[in-house]
Amino acid sequence: MLQGTLARLATSHDTPFRARLTGRGGLLAALLVLGAALGCASEPPKKKSVLLDTRKDVYVILPLNVAAAMPAELGVYRDVVWKELELYLRAHGKELKTLSRQNARSLWLESIQKARAGEKGPRAGFDDAALLLARELRGHVEFDAMLVPSLFVREATVSDRSARSVGTAS
């Protein structure tokens, strides 16, 4: 295609262009044009670009408050919060996988028991149980992150435009 274009241009009646191609330095100009065109047509380098990465991050998201009881006054918001969380993550290109509430809770409790039976004993905490649960889930599904969302209520002292949680230092 490029050769045909150069041939048409060289044989056209546009004498100034033809003179540039056939005159002194014309061959160099033609080679530069050809080199630039071939350089653009060559295969791009094999580098991963974050902007062009089409693979979606896969998140395993556990149902709300699997790890801790949800306060009764927040129960009415469960569906709304879940829907908003799901919409937000999907809007940011995340592929979501989840478990039923019963299975997630059962697996969470098993993970706590295994963590406490391990070397940390009764000092095993949330991170230890979450790690064991992630390893268990990894045996069944491939994912990039596991989310354990929870809703809590905390007492706070409110003044003007700020709130300070009771029992915390700030």
C-alpha positions as CSV (number, residue, x, y, z in Angstrom):
1,M,0.0,0.0,0.0
2,L,2.8,2.4,0.9
3,Q,4.8,1.5,-2.2
4,G,1.8,2.2,-4.4
5,T,1.2,5.6,-2.8
6,L,4.9,6.6,-3.3
7,A,4.7,5.4,-6.9
8,R,1.5,7.4,-7.6
9,L,3.1,10.5,-6.0
10,A,6.3,10.1,-8.0
11,T,4.5,9.7,-11.3
12,S,1.9,12.4,-10.7
13,H,1.9,15.6,-12.6
14,D,2.9,17.5,-9.5
15,T,6.4,18.5,-10.8
16,P,7.6,20.2,-7.6
17,F,7.0,16.9,-5.6
18,R,8.5,14.8,-8.4
19,A,11.5,17.1,-8.5
20,R,11.9,16.7,-4.7
21,L,11.9,12.9,-5.1
22,T,14.2,12.7,-8.1
23,G,16.5,15.6,-7.2
24,R,19.5,15.7,-4.9
25,G,18.4,14.5,-1.5
26,G,15.2,13.1,-2.8
27,L,16.2,9.5,-2.3
28,L,17.1,10.3,1.3
29,A,13.7,12.0,1.8
30,A,11.9,9.0,0.3
31,L,13.8,6.6,2.5
32,L,13.0,8.7,5.6
33,V,9.3,8.6,4.7
34,L,9.4,4.9,4.1
35,G,11.3,4.3,7.3
36,A,8.8,6.3,9.3
37,A,5.9,4.5,7.7
38,L,7.4,1.1,8.3
39,G,8.3,2.1,11.9
40,C,4.7,3.0,12.5
41,A,3.5,-0.2,10.9
42,S,5.8,-2.4,12.9
43,E,4.4,-4.4,15.9
44,P,4.3,-2.5,19.1
45,P,6.7,-3.5,21.9
46,K,5.4,-6.2,24.2
47,K,4.9,-4.0,27.3
48,K,1.9,-4.2,29.6
49,S,0.1,-1.0,29.8
50,V,-2.2,-0.3,32.7
51,L,-4.4,1.8,30.6
52,L,-5.0,-1.0,28.1
53,D,-5.3,-3.8,30.5
54,T,-8.7,-5.4,29.9
55,R,-8.5,-7.9,32.7
56,K,-11.0,-7.1,35.4
57,D,-10.1,-7.3,39.1
58,V,-12.1,-10.1,40.7
59,Y,-13.4,-9.5,44.2
60,V,-15.0,-12.0,46.5
61,I,-17.4,-9.9,48.6
62,L,-18.9,-11.5,51.6
63,P,-22.4,-10.5,52.7
64,L,-22.7,-7.6,55.1
65,N,-21.8,-8.3,58.7
66,V,-20.6,-11.9,58.3
67,A,-17.9,-11.2,60.9
68,A,-19.9,-9.2,63.4
69,A,-23.6,-8.8,64.2
70,M,-25.3,-6.0,62.5
71,P,-27.0,-3.6,64.9
72,A,-30.8,-3.9,64.7
73,E,-31.3,-0.3,63.8
74,L,-29.2,-0.7,60.6
75,G,-30.9,-3.9,59.4
76,V,-33.4,-1.9,57.3
77,Y,-30.5,-0.4,55.3
78,R,-28.9,-3.8,54.5
79,D,-30.3,-4.1,51.0
80,V,-29.7,-0.4,50.1
81,V,-26.1,-0.5,51.3
82,W,-25.4,-3.8,49.5
83,K,-26.8,-2.5,46.3
84,E,-24.8,0.8,46.4
85,L,-21.6,-1.1,47.3
86,E,-22.2,-3.5,44.4
87,L,-22.9,-0.6,41.9
88,Y,-19.9,1.3,43.1
89,L,-17.5,-1.6,42.6
90,R,-18.9,-2.6,39.3
91,A,-18.7,1.0,38.1
92,H,-15.0,0.8,38.9
93,G,-14.5,-2.3,36.8
94,K,-14.6,-4.9,39.5
95,E,-16.0,-8.4,38.8
96,L,-17.9,-9.6,41.9
97,K,-18.3,-13.0,43.3
98,T,-20.2,-13.7,46.5
99,L,-21.5,-16.5,48.8
100,S,-24.8,-17.0,50.4
101,R,-25.1,-15.5,53.8
102,Q,-25.4,-19.0,55.4
103,N,-22.3,-20.4,53.7
104,A,-20.3,-17.3,54.3
105,R,-21.1,-17.3,58.0
106,S,-20.4,-21.0,58.3
107,L,-17.0,-20.6,56.6
108,W,-16.2,-17.5,58.7
109,L,-16.9,-19.4,62.0
110,E,-14.8,-22.3,60.8
111,S,-12.0,-19.9,60.0
112,I,-12.2,-18.4,63.5
113,Q,-12.0,-21.9,65.1
114,K,-9.0,-22.8,62.9
115,A,-7.2,-19.6,63.7
116,R,-7.7,-20.0,67.5
117,A,-6.6,-23.6,67.3
118,G,-3.3,-22.4,65.6
119,E,-0.2,-21.0,67.1
120,K,-1.7,-17.7,68.3
121,G,-4.4,-19.5,70.2
122,P,-7.0,-17.2,71.8
123,R,-5.0,-14.2,70.6
124,A,-6.0,-14.9,67.0
125,G,-8.0,-12.1,65.6
126,F,-9.9,-10.9,62.6
127,D,-6.8,-10.8,60.3
128,D,-5.9,-14.4,61.1
129,A,-9.4,-15.7,60.4
130,A,-9.7,-13.6,57.2
131,L,-6.4,-15.0,55.9
132,L,-7.6,-18.6,56.5
133,L,-11.0,-17.9,54.9
134,A,-9.3,-16.3,51.8
135,R,-7.1,-19.4,51.5
136,E,-10.1,-21.7,51.7
137,L,-12.0,-19.7,49.1
138,R,-8.9,-19.6,46.8
139,G,-9.2,-23.4,46.5
140,H,-12.6,-22.9,44.8
141,V,-12.3,-19.6,42.9
142,E,-9.6,-17.3,41.6
143,F,-9.8,-13.8,42.9
144,D,-7.7,-10.7,43.5
145,A,-9.2,-9.4,46.8
146,M,-11.7,-10.4,49.5
147,L,-14.0,-7.8,51.0
148,V,-15.6,-8.3,54.4
149,P,-18.0,-5.3,54.7
150,S,-19.7,-4.5,58.0
151,L,-22.0,-1.8,59.3
152,F,-21.5,-0.6,62.9
153,V,-23.0,2.1,65.1
154,R,-20.7,4.1,67.3
155,E,-21.6,6.7,69.9
156,A,-20.2,10.1,69.0
157,T,-20.1,13.6,70.5
158,V,-21.3,16.1,67.8
159,S,-20.4,19.7,67.8
160,D,-20.6,22.2,65.0
161,R,-19.4,20.4,61.9
162,S,-17.4,17.6,63.6
163,A,-18.1,14.4,65.4
164,R,-15.8,12.6,67.8
165,S,-16.3,8.9,68.5
166,V,-16.7,8.1,72.2
167,G,-13.8,6.1,73.5
168,T,-11.3,7.1,70.9
169,A,-8.3,9.4,71.1
170,S,-8.0,12.2,68.5
